[in-house]
Amino acid sequence: MASGIGFKGTNRCFPFWEDYQQCYFSSNDKTHSDCSPAREDYLECLHHFKEIARVRAIQAVERQNYAKSKANGTDHKIISLTGEKGS
């Protein structure tokens, strides 16, 4: 990561990068394992792995509830978290 300032201003993940970088260079541990929480925060900001996993888990439960409601004859709507139309 360079300066963190681009055409539209500061990058949204730049503060996380600064925290990780500060931890990395101040760490006395050669493996920098004490910086893993800061690294995880930075990577989550970039790629949203944990957020995507959580959304998928919620959607799976929604689909199960919808299937159970169809079997029971009750009315359960699927909530769309991605902007797609639910069944």
matplotlib code that plots the C-alpha trace (Angstrom):
import matplotlib.pyplot as plt

x = [0.0, 1.5, 0.3, -3.4, -4.6, -6.1, -8.1, -11.2, -9.4, -8.3, -8.8, -11.4, -8.9, -5.9, -6.5, -6.4, -3.2, -1.6, -2.5, -1.0, 2.1, 2.7, 2.3, 4.5, 7.4, 7.2, 6.9, 9.9, 8.6, 10.2, 7.0, 4.9, 2.2, 1.2, 0.0, -2.4, -5.5, -4.5, -3.7, -7.0, -8.8, -7.0, -7.7, -11.3, -11.6, -10.2, -12.0, -15.0, -14.4, -16.1, -18.9, -19.6, -19.5, -22.0, -24.4, -24.3, -25.0, -28.0, -29.3, -29.0, -31.1, -33.6, -33.9, -34.4, -37.1, -38.8, -38.7, -40.2, -42.9, -43.9, -44.1, -46.2, -48.4, -47.3, -46.1, -42.4, -40.8, -37.1, -35.3, -32.9, -29.6, -28.1, -30.8, -32.1, -35.8, -36.7, -39.2]
y = [0.0, 3.3, 6.6, 5.5, 8.6, 8.1, 10.1, 10.0, 10.6, 8.2, 4.5, 3.0, 0.3, 2.6, 3.1, -0.7, -0.8, 1.8, -0.1, -3.3, -1.6, 0.1, -3.2, -5.0, -2.6, -2.3, -6.0, -7.8, -11.2, -12.5, -14.2, -11.0, -13.3, -10.6, -8.6, -11.2, -9.4, -6.2, -8.2, -10.0, -6.6, -5.3, -8.3, -8.3, -4.7, -5.6, -8.8, -9.1, -12.9, -13.0, -10.8, -12.9, -16.1, -14.6, -13.5, -17.0, -18.6, -16.2, -17.0, -20.8, -20.4, -18.3, -21.0, -23.7, -21.6, -21.0, -24.8, -25.6, -23.0, -24.5, -27.9, -26.6, -24.4, -21.1, -18.0, -17.2, -14.7, -14.9, -11.6, -10.6, -9.3, -8.9, -6.9, -10.0, -10.8, -13.5, -16.3]
z = [0.0, -1.0, 0.6, 0.9, -0.8, -4.3, -6.8, -4.5, -1.2, 1.4, 0.8, 3.2, 4.4, 4.8, 8.6, 9.1, 7.0, 9.1, 12.3, 10.9, 9.6, 13.0, 14.8, 12.3, 12.6, 16.4, 16.9, 18.5, 17.5, 14.2, 13.1, 13.9, 15.4, 17.8, 14.7, 13.4, 14.7, 12.9, 9.8, 9.9, 10.3, 7.2, 5.1, 6.2, 5.1, 1.7, 1.0, 3.4, 3.9, 7.4, 6.3, 3.2, 5.3, 7.8, 5.1, 3.5, 6.9, 7.4, 3.9, 4.6, 7.7, 5.8, 3.2, 5.8, 7.5, 4.2, 3.4, 6.8, 6.4, 3.1, 4.7, 7.6, 5.5, 7.2, 5.3, 5.7, 3.4, 2.5, 3.3, 0.5, 1.8, -1.7, -3.4, -5.3, -5.2, -2.7, -3.3]

ax = plt.figure().add_subplot(projection="3d")
ax.plot(x, y, z, "-o")
ax.set_aspect("equal")
plt.show()
